[in-house]
Amino acid sequence: MNTEKDRLLTFQMWPLTFLSPADLAKAGFYYIGPGDRVACFACGGKLSNWEPKDDAMTEHLRHFPNCPFLGNQLQDSSRYTVSNLSMQTYAARFKTFCNWPSSIPVHPEQLASAGFYYMGHSDDVKCFCCDGGLRCWESGDDPWVEHAKWFPRCEYLIRIKGQEFISRVQASYPHLLEQLLSTSDNPEDENAEPPNDLSLIRKNRMALFQHLTCVLPILDSLLIARVISEQEHDVIKQKTQTSLQARELIDIILVKGNYAATIFKNSLQEIDPMLYKHLFVANCLLLKFAFLFLDLSMEEQLRRLQEERTCKVCMDKEVSIVFIPCGHLVVCKDCAPSLRKCPICRGTIKGTVRTFLS
């Protein structure tokens, strides 16, 4: 029963329709009966009386947290980058929920299983692996589904739930990319000039963090054009998660400026025409916001750039938190936890991603 394929073969007489044999086998279980009774091949733990909202991996973690199979699945960080090593185990994450508000309709067991740990305020949680943050949990929310919806390239998520599950979730939200690409920092400006390449990348960094899959060819193009150094190239290339590579690539393009943005645009057109169309073609029709640097003096450009990088709450520290789903980057990491709505568009903040500007 050491292989998922062998375990799956035992479910030929499986009686339930709401819990798939594939999910159970992936979570380490094989069917023993009677009824819906299953056992783990590694720890021998047995479970039955499954309910419609049960998740096989979550229940395995909750009842048998010391299972060696789970340990191998969850604790081997050698194959991917982990954002918070201290939160790598289910037990460590679960301990953070001791003061979790009882009024929140999502249980700590579900969140810890899905890779999240509690930030200690309101209902804010963060993934130990991809560093993606989520909040504003509602009745019926499934942490695994929300994880796959907003952070589809998290290596922990891919390893535990599989690409098929993630693709199924993404397919359930066909307009998610358009939603992430539809934000304007100045929606009230009716006379704004069309955005340039750099401003489009800046405004839509959240969508790029999640949907940019071919990072290395763009990285190579930037190196060949001498926009980035070999050291900068290698630092990003060494990241084992594509999502982290994408995040650092976009950040470095924003720092390097217009030439880097042009190279990015040209490379993207070749390697991902669909994302290119969404970002650089459709967006020019959908977005209206002021072209900040049009006919401005150097002093005014520098002033506005500094203003753009300053937290809009404390007016002191540098911005570093991107809000989901609106994509605005307007506050620092210290001010973000206290906000429920984006100070720019007043939209509800469902999650956060940290970004770094040089």
N, C-alpha and C positions, 0 to 999 in steps of 0.2 A: 504493500500500500504506500510505498515511498513516493510513487509518482502520481501526479494529478490524474493522468489518464487511467491508471489502475483503479483509483478511488472512484472516478466517474462511472466506471463499468458496474459498480455495485449498486447503482441507483435505478436499476431497471424496474423495480417494483415500488419506487418512491411514490407515496400517496398524495403529497401536497402539490398544489399548482402555484401558490404564491411565493414559494422559495425554491429557486432553481438548483438542481443537482450540480450544475457548473460552479455556482457560487460556493456551495458547501465543499465541493472537492478542492476548490482553490484555497479555501480556508483551512484545509487539512483534514476534513472529515470524510469518512466512508460510511455507507449505510449498513446497519446491523439489524434494525427492526427490534421488536415489533413496532407497528405504527410509524412514527416519524423519528425514531431513535437513531442517532448517529454517534460515531466515536472518532476521536482523533488518532491518527496513526502514530503520532510521536509521543504524546503524553498519556494516551489512553482515556482521556476525559470523555464522558458521555453526556449528550444533551438530547432532550426531547421536548414535547409540548411547545413546538414553535408557533409563533403568532405572526399575523400578516406584516407587521412593521419590523420584525426582527431582521437583523443583518448578520450573516454567518460569521464574518470576521469580528464584528463587534462583540457578539456573544462569546466567541472563543476567547477573546482578550479579557472580557469581563469575568468569566468563570475560571479560566485557566491562564492567568497572566504570566506564569513561569514556564509555560510550554516551550520546549526547546525549538520546535518548529517556528513558533512566533518569534523567538529570540533570533533565529537565523534570518527570518524575513525582515524584521524591523531594526535590528541593531547593527547590521553590517553596513557601515557607512563608507566602506572603501570604494564602492562603485559610484557613489554620487556625493555631491556636496550637501552637508547638513548645516542649516543656518544656526541652530541652537543645539549643540551636542548634549547639554544637560537635560534637555527635554526629549531625548531620543527614545526613551522607553515609555510604554503605556502607563506604568506605575508612577513615574515622575510627573507625567502630564496630569494624571488623575488627581494627584495630591494638590495641584494648584487650584482645584475647584472647591476647596473647603468652604469658601465664602461666596460661592455661586448663588445668586439670587433665586430663591425658590419660585418666584413668579415667572421666571423665564421658561418657556414651554419646551425647551430642548435640554435633554439630560446630559450631565457631565460624562457619563459612560460613552454616549454616542460621540461626543465631541473629542474626547481623548482618543478613542479608537480611530477617528478620522484624522488624527495627527495634530489636533489643536490643544493648546494649553491656555489657561485663563490668565488674562493680563492684570486682573485684580480690580478692575473698575467697570461698572455697568455690565454689559454682556459682551465685552470685547475679548476675542480669542485670536490666537496667531498660530500658524503652522510651524512646527519645529524644523521642517525641511525647507520649504520654499519661502518662508517668512511672510506669506500672505496673511493679512488680517481680515476678520469678518466680525460683524456686529449686527444689531437690530434683528435678532432672531425672532421668527414668528411661528405660530402654531402650524405644524405640518412640515416645517423645514427639515430636510434630511442633510446632516453635515457632509456626508459623502457627496451628495448631489451638488451642494453649494460649493464644495471644494473643487469638483470637476467643472462646474459652471464658470467660476471666476479664475481658477488657477489650474488649467487643464494640463500643464506640463510639469507639475510637481512630480519629482521622481518617486517620492513615497506613495503618492496617489497612484501613479502608473504601476508601481511594483505590487501594491496590495490589491487594487481593484481591476487593473488591466486596461489596455487601450480600448477594448470593445465597450466597456462601461462608460469611459470618458466620451467616446465618440457618440454613444447613445444619448448622453446628457447634452452634449453640445448640439446635437441634431434637434433636441427639444426646444432650443432657443435659437432659431435660425436668424433672428435679427439682432443678436447680441453684439456682433461686430459693428453694425450700423449704430447701435446705441452708444457704444464706446467712442465712435468716431463723430458723434453728432453734437459735441459740446463746443460752445464758444465762450471765451472769457468776457466778451463784450457783446452780448446778444442785443443790447439796446441800441447799438450803433448802426443806424440804417445806411450810413454813407461810407462804411468801411471799405478800404481797398481789398482786393483779393489777396489771400495769404501767400507768402513765399514758401519755399521748400522747408526751410528751417523752422518757421513758425508752425507749419502743419505737423512736423515731427514733434515739436514741443507740445502742441495742444493735444496730440493724439498718442502720447507716449504710452498710456495705459493699454490701448489696443495693440500697440507694437510689442509691449512686454509680453502679451499673451499669445499673439498670433504670428510673430516673426519666428520662422522655423529654420531658415537657412542663414545662420549668422556668419559662419566661417568664410564663405565666398566674399561677403561684403567686407569682412575684416581684412582679408587678403588685398582687396581693391584699395582700401584705405592705406595699407602698408606700402603697396606699390606706388601709390600717388604721394607717398611721404607725408601723409596727413597725420599718421600716428607712428610712433617709434616701434622698434622690434620688441622692446620691453612691454609697451602698452599692448601690443598684439598678443604676446605670449601670456600675459596676465589674464586676458579675457579668454584666450583659447584653452587655458588650463582648467577653466571652470567646467565641471562635468555635467551640469544641468543646462540645457539649451535656454531655459527661461532666464537663468542668471546671466548667461552670455548675452542674451538679447537686452537685458536690463542695463548691463554695463556698456554694451555697444551704443545704445541710444543715449545714455548719459554722456559718453565721450564725444559723440557727434554734436550734442547740444553745446558742449564746451568748445569744440574745435571751430564751429561756425558754419557759414554758408557753403564753403567749398566742400566740407565733409558731407553736408546735407545733399549737395548735388551728386556727389559720388554715390551716396546711399541710394538716392532716387534712381539713378541709372542702373545700379546693380540690382535693385529690387525689381525693376521692370523686366529684367531678364530671368531672375530666379523665381519670382512669385508674382505673375501678372495680375492675379485676382486681388491680392492685397495692395499692389501698386494702384490698381484702378480705384479701389475703395478710398485710398489715402490721398492720391495726387490728382485724380480725375473727378470722381464724384464729389469729393470734399470741396473742391473749388466752387461747386454749384450749391452745396448744402450749407457751407459755413460763411458767415459774415462777421468779421471782426476787424478792428483797426490794425493796419500795418504800421506797427509802432515806430519804425525807424525811417519812415518816408519823409524826405526833405528836412531832416532834423540835424542840428549841429552835433559835433562829436560829444560836447559836454552834455547835451540833452539825451543823446543815445546812452551814454554811460549812466546818467541819472536814472533813466527809465529801466535800464538793465538791472541796476542795483535795487530799484524799487520792486521789480518783478521777482527778484531772488530773496526778498525779505518777507518774513512771516507776516501775514495780514492781521494776525491777532495780537501778538506781543510787539510787533514792529521792531524787532531786535535781531532774532536769530534767523539763520538761513532756512528757506523752505526745504523740506525733505520728505514729505508724505503726500503720495498721490491718492486721491479719493476714488472709490469705486461706488457707483458706475460712472460718475460724471467725468472723471479723469483730471480734475483740477489739482494743480500743485501750488498751494498757496499758504501752507502752514508748516511750522517746524514740528519735530517729533514730540516736543513737550506740550504743545498746545493742542495737537490733534485729538488726544483722548477725551477732552472735555466737549468736543463738538459732536452734535447729532446731525446737524445739517451743514452743508457746504456754505461758507460765507459768501461765495460768488453767485451760485445759481440757486441756493436754498433747497437743493435736492437732498433727500435722505442719504446719509453715508452708510452704505451697506458693508463696505470693507476698505482696507487700506493696503498700500504697497509702499515700502520705503525705497527711496531713490537717493543717489549721492551725486552732488554737483561739485566739481573741482573749482 
